[in-house]
């Protein structure tokens, strides 16, 4: 999975990617590659990371990688480990 994520991150079209759907993949192992990819998404409008087993700390890291985005409108990260702890979810939002 990490190689696939890196392939997308290194694509010459990554800066024009508007929709990225990575639902139902275990993204905790290749989290560093995911963070690189997210930081390169300059035109992203919709990001789907539903049920990717992302832990709270890694979800925060994803949010930091997306902090520069002015185009992101929808980020679906439901059904991940972080929703088991309500207070942590409130902090993230």
FENFENVEN-V281043 format. One record per residue. N is the residue number from 0. RES is the residue in one small letter. NEAR is the number of other C-alpha atoms within 12 Angstrom. Layout:
n | res | near
N | RES | NEAR
N | RES | NEAR
This chain:
n | res | near
0 | x | 20
1 | x | 21
2 | x | 17
3 | x | 17
4 | x | 28
5 | x | 21
6 | x | 17
7 | x | 27
8 | x | 27
9 | x | 20
10 | x | 16
11 | x | 12
12 | x | 17
13 | x | 24
14 | x | 23
15 | x | 18
16 | x | 24
17 | x | 25
18 | x | 24
19 | x | 28
20 | x | 23
21 | x | 27
22 | x | 21
23 | x | 20
24 | x | 25
25 | x | 23
26 | x | 31
27 | x | 27
28 | x | 19
29 | x | 22
30 | x | 29
31 | x | 23
32 | x | 27
33 | x | 39
34 | x | 29
35 | x | 24
36 | x | 33
37 | x | 42
38 | x | 25
39 | x | 30
40 | x | 35
41 | x | 25
42 | x | 24
43 | x | 30
44 | x | 24
45 | x | 25
46 | x | 29
47 | x | 26
48 | x | 33
49 | x | 26
50 | x | 23
51 | x | 30
52 | x | 28
53 | x | 34
54 | x | 29
55 | x | 29
56 | x | 20
57 | x | 29
58 | x | 36
59 | x | 23
60 | x | 23
61 | x | 33
62 | x | 27
63 | x | 18
64 | x | 23
65 | x | 30
66 | x | 19
67 | x | 17
68 | x | 25
69 | x | 15
70 | x | 21
71 | x | 24
72 | x | 16
73 | x | 21
74 | x | 27
75 | x | 25
76 | x | 34
77 | x | 24
78 | x | 22
79 | x | 28
80 | x | 25
81 | x | 27
82 | x | 23
83 | x | 16
84 | x | 15
85 | x | 13
86 | x | 12
87 | x | 17
88 | x | 21
89 | x | 13
90 | x | 15
91 | x | 21
92 | x | 15
